[in-house]
Structure formats: C-alpha cells, structure tokens
C-alpha cells in the first residue's frame, strides 16, 4: 500500500515531525518505508527520516506492507494533514 503526501508545514520534516512519524510507525507490525527523490528509507528509523531532508512543499511516498498497513498510513496521512501539530 502506498500514499503520496505533501509536506505542508513551514519547517518541513525536522526532528519533531520525524519523531512523530517514527513513534506512530513503531506501534505497527507493518514494514514501513518513505521514498523521496528516489531515496527509500526505513520509516521506523529517526535518522533515516531526518536524512530525507523533506522541506516544505516536497512530496513523499509512504509505503507500508503487512499487518496494520492501512491503519498506519491513515494515521500518518492525518499527521501530515495536521502539519505535524505545528501550525
């Protein structure tokens, strides 16, 4: 399963948003990856998420496979829509 989402918060995915992403992803058994500009990282690794350097306006592809994949992507999509609680 995949979802393509846009980073809308002003500062992009910095430490706090990365922490939110990893915290949510870690609650699920599904494998989870984030793809940006051809780079695919483990979405359960805070260092991997930070290394994406996803700035405001960039598009990322979320990939999840396994138990809870749909719920994981739904929860992360809401997090992105809520601008990582930074608006």
C-alpha positions in Angstrom: 0.0 0.0 0.0 1.2 3.5 -0.8 0.2 7.1 -0.1 1.7 10.1 -1.8 1.7 13.1 0.6 3.0 16.7 0.5 4.9 18.2 3.4 3.0 21.4 4.2 4.4 22.6 7.5 6.8 25.6 7.2 9.9 23.9 8.6 9.5 20.5 6.7 10.3 17.2 8.4 12.8 18.2 11.1 13.4 16.5 14.4 10.0 16.9 16.0 8.0 15.7 12.9 10.4 12.8 12.4 9.8 11.8 16.0 6.1 11.8 15.5 6.4 9.7 12.3 8.7 7.1 13.9 6.5 7.0 17.1 3.4 6.2 15.1 5.2 3.7 12.7 6.7 1.8 15.7 3.3 1.0 17.0 2.5 -1.2 13.9 3.9 -4.5 12.8 3.8 -3.5 9.1 7.0 -2.7 7.3 7.2 1.0 6.6 9.3 3.0 4.1 9.4 6.6 2.9 10.6 7.5 -0.6 11.7 10.9 -1.6 13.6 11.8 -4.8 14.5 8.2 -5.4 15.8 7.6 -1.9 13.9 4.9 0.1 14.5 4.8 3.8 13.1 2.7 6.8 10.3 4.9 8.2 10.9 3.5 11.6 14.4 5.0 11.8 14.5 8.6 13.0 17.9 9.1 11.4 16.6 7.8 8.1 13.6 10.1 8.3 15.8 13.1 9.1 18.2 12.2 6.2 15.4 12.7 3.7 15.6 16.4 4.2 12.0 16.8 3.2 11.4 20.5 3.1 8.0 22.4 2.8 6.3 21.6 -0.5 8.2 18.4 -1.1 6.3 15.2 -1.9 7.0 11.9 -0.2 5.7 8.4 -0.9 4.8 6.3 2.1 4.9 2.6 1.6 3.5 0.1 4.1 3.1 -3.7 3.9 1.9 -6.2 6.4 -0.4 -6.2 9.5 -1.9 -2.8 10.2 -0.6 -1.2 7.0 -3.9 0.6 6.2 -4.3 2.0 9.7 -0.6 3.1 9.7 -1.0 5.0 6.5 -4.3 6.5 7.6 -2.7 7.7 10.9 0.3 9.2 9.1 -1.8 10.9 6.5 -3.7 12.6 9.3 -0.4 13.6 10.9 0.7 15.2 7.6 -2.7 17.0 7.2 -2.3 18.3 10.8 1.1 19.7 9.7 2.8 17.7 12.5 0.8 19.7 15.1 3.0 22.8 14.2 0.5 25.2 12.6 
